[in-house]
Amino acid sequence: MIHIENLETPFIKKAGKLVAKVFPFRSLSERLTFFAFKHQHHWIVQWIMSLFGVASLSHFWVAIDDDNNVVGITGIYTYEKDKDEAIWMAWFCVDPGHRGKGIGKRLIEYSISKARESGKKYFRLYTSSDPNEAAAQNLYEKYGFNIVKKKKKMFYTKLYGELVL
Ligand SMILES: CC(C)(COP(=O)(O)OP(=O)(O)OC[C@H]1O[C@@H](n2cnc3c(N)ncnc32)[C@H](O)[C@@H]1OP(=O)(O)O)[C@@H](O)C(=O)NCCC(=O)NCCS
């Protein structure tokens, strides 16, 4: 059985490993996510996050199996530039060995309900045109996210999605 719970310290390392496995090409700021999450109340970490425009790493939730493996993750955070109106989705993914069993749907529904609780107007995310992220595009579309912006990068296109909450 899979259950979803708050990401607490004992699972942070496993969560980081899952994200590193699914998203090997992360930027420097993205690589700092779980370190920053763990130490988010420290002023130095808050200062570093502010350099990247991040206002807060609000919450992460993990899907855990019976053997205490982290098999999926999702999270929400805010950017300084739009923190009054939007909350952003972070690191939504499922371990490749556990896909196709409904975990992704449970996590996205969970994220949307938490985003609604935040009282913001928009739930935003970014993803990419990478074929490895195609399943996620379908899912985002199904749950009402629209692509509102595209940014051409050297090897892929960065897609910005938005759901009106
Ligand atoms: C997107 C992702 C989280 C889905 O997780 P999952 O646990 O396999 O999802 P589910 O089992 O809940 O299936 C959700 C839907 O996706 C469909 N799906 C699953 N794998 C698919 C694939 N490879 N291609 C197309 N659709 C797929 C399922 O059929 C289902 O649709 P349905 O309701 O019409 O049957 C997972 O594929 C993943 O981690 N992808 C890589 C990470 C990623 O791209 N994250 C988001 C980008 S920022």
The ligand as a MOL file (V3000), in Angstrom:
LIG
                    3D

  0  0  0     0  0            999 V3000
M  V30 BEGIN CTAB
M  V30 COUNTS 48 50 0 0 0
M  V30 BEGIN ATOM
M  V30 1 C 4.0430 12.1230 -14.7150 0
M  V30 2 C 4.1860 11.0200 -13.7120 0
M  V30 3 C 4.3460 11.6480 -12.3360 0
M  V30 4 C 2.9500 10.1160 -13.7300 0
M  V30 5 O 3.0720 9.1890 -12.6730 0
M  V30 6 P 2.2580 7.7910 -12.6840 0
M  V30 7 O 2.2450 7.2970 -11.2770 0
M  V30 8 O 2.7730 6.8890 -13.7130 0
M  V30 9 O 0.8030 8.3030 -13.0970 0
M  V30 10 P -0.5540 7.5000 -13.0020 0
M  V30 11 O -0.2880 6.0430 -12.8660 0
M  V30 12 O -1.3900 8.1650 -11.9620 0
M  V30 13 O -1.1640 7.7550 -14.4490 0
M  V30 14 C -1.6370 9.0200 -14.7780 0
M  V30 15 C -2.0350 9.0920 -16.2070 0
M  V30 16 O -0.8660 9.1340 -17.0290 0
M  V30 17 C -0.9390 8.1160 -18.0270 0
M  V30 18 N 0.4020 7.6520 -18.2570 0
M  V30 19 C 1.1920 6.9620 -17.4250 0
M  V30 20 N 2.3930 6.7440 -18.0170 0
M  V30 21 C 2.3100 7.3110 -19.2590 0
M  V30 22 C 3.2100 7.4440 -20.3370 0
M  V30 23 N 4.4500 6.9390 -20.2800 0
M  V30 24 N 2.8160 8.1310 -21.4300 0
M  V30 25 C 1.5860 8.6670 -21.5030 0
M  V30 26 N 0.6780 8.5760 -20.5110 0
M  V30 27 C 1.0490 7.9030 -19.3960 0
M  V30 28 C -1.8030 7.0410 -17.3960 0
M  V30 29 O -2.3810 6.2330 -18.3840 0
M  V30 30 C -2.8410 7.8750 -16.6800 0
M  V30 31 O -3.8060 8.3550 -17.5560 0
M  V30 32 P -5.3080 7.7410 -17.5730 0
M  V30 33 O -5.9760 8.2430 -16.3520 0
M  V30 34 O -5.8630 8.3300 -18.8140 0
M  V30 35 O -5.1280 6.2710 -17.5810 0
M  V30 36 C 5.4250 10.1310 -14.0410 0
M  V30 37 O 5.3160 9.6590 -15.3700 0
M  V30 38 C 6.7420 10.8350 -13.8990 0
M  V30 39 O 7.3140 10.8940 -12.8030 0
M  V30 40 N 7.2840 11.3960 -14.9920 0
M  V30 41 C 8.5980 12.0080 -15.0050 0
M  V30 42 C 8.6470 13.2480 -14.1650 0
M  V30 43 C 7.8980 14.3870 -14.7580 0
M  V30 44 O 7.7930 14.4950 -15.9560 0
M  V30 45 N 7.4160 15.2640 -13.8640 0
M  V30 46 C 6.7390 16.4520 -14.2370 0
M  V30 47 C 7.5520 17.3810 -14.9790 0
M  V30 48 S 8.0620 18.7660 -14.0680 0
M  V30 END ATOM
M  V30 BEGIN BOND
M  V30 1 1 1 2
M  V30 2 1 2 3
M  V30 3 1 2 4
M  V30 4 1 2 36
M  V30 5 1 4 5
M  V30 6 1 5 6
M  V30 7 2 6 7
M  V30 8 1 6 8
M  V30 9 1 6 9
M  V30 10 1 9 10
M  V30 11 2 10 11
M  V30 12 1 10 12
M  V30 13 1 10 13
M  V30 14 1 13 14
M  V30 15 1 14 15
M  V30 16 1 15 16
M  V30 17 1 15 30
M  V30 18 1 16 17
M  V30 19 1 17 18
M  V30 20 1 17 28
M  V30 21 1 18 19
M  V30 22 1 18 27
M  V30 23 2 19 20
M  V30 24 1 20 21
M  V30 25 1 21 22
M  V30 26 2 21 27
M  V30 27 1 22 23
M  V30 28 2 22 24
M  V30 29 1 24 25
M  V30 30 2 25 26
M  V30 31 1 26 27
M  V30 32 1 28 29
M  V30 33 1 28 30
M  V30 34 1 30 31
M  V30 35 1 31 32
M  V30 36 2 32 33
M  V30 37 1 32 34
M  V30 38 1 32 35
M  V30 39 1 36 37
M  V30 40 1 36 38
M  V30 41 2 38 39
M  V30 42 1 38 40
M  V30 43 1 40 41
M  V30 44 1 41 42
M  V30 45 1 42 43
M  V30 46 2 43 44
M  V30 47 1 43 45
M  V30 48 1 45 46
M  V30 49 1 46 47
M  V30 50 1 47 48
M  V30 END BOND
M  V30 END CTAB
M  END
